[in-house]
């Protein structure tokens, strides 16, 4: 599998080429599916950069999302796991004032494949809704996603909302998305940050097992 070719096809919006390569991943047994999705996500980052630079337009962003969704449909069987053992429930959402869901949807697919029952609250989710859902459902693991720089503030507001509710010590919070870094994680006050869907799954599985 050529991850660079997958990345380039996603970035260049070459739908037919990308579908062929994702089908090859499945034809080869699906063992490389996580690496293929990582490459797709890296390609999506480039799409976002080209949009910001004026090379791509809103229509291109929408088309990119459709391509990625189609690519995920092809490899979904390799992600599904055997479903025999649930490791627990968790919350996933894109934070307030951020409307991006493509990265979140990749993470959700991989978390579900990893055995989680994911309560996906969607996009533009205010802190109080996340806290209320965690309280009502007894959730201990929260994954917050964001693509815009302002998502950092919304993530921090969410952590602060858990503190205000007296629940901060009861939950583990992981943050991810384009603006998130180790320094941003410290500013937000989260427990961990993820640079890839794979890391999100690994961290959350570790928390669920402890």
C-alpha positions, 0 to 999 in steps of 0.5 A: 500500500502506498500511503503517499499515493492515498494522501495525494489522491485525497488532497487532489480530489482524485475520487476514482484513484482513491476508491481504487486504492481503498478497494486494494486495501480491502482486497489485501485483507484490510490489515492496512486500513488504519494507515490508509485512513490516517493518509486520508486524514492527512490529505484532508488537512491539505484540502483545508490548507488549500481552501484557506489559501484560496486554491479550493472553494466551498464546493471543493470542501463539500466534495472532499467530504463526500469522497472521504465518506465514500472511502470510509464506506469501502473499508468499513468492514475491516473496521467493524471488528467482531463486536463481541466485547464492548469496552464501555460508553464514551462521548464524542463531539465537535465543540461549540462554534466548530461545524467540522465533522469529517475527522470526528466521523473517522474517529467515531468509526475507529472507536466503534471498531475498538469496542466503544459504544460512542454517544456522538453529540454531533457538531457545535456542542455547548459545554453544558450539553456535554456535562449533562450527557456525561452525568445522565449516562455515567460517562467517564471518557470524553473526546472533544474534536475541533478544526478551527483555532477557536475550538481551543477556547471551547475545549477549555470552556468544556473542561471548566464546565466539568470543574464547575459541576464538580465532575472533573476528577470523574472523567478523562478528557482527550482533545484532537484536531488541527489546532491541538498540540501538547501546549494547547492540551495544557492550556485546555486542561485536558488529560491527553491529546491526539494527533491521529484517530489511532492514538485516540483509540489507543488512549481511550482503550487504556482508560477504559481498561484501568 
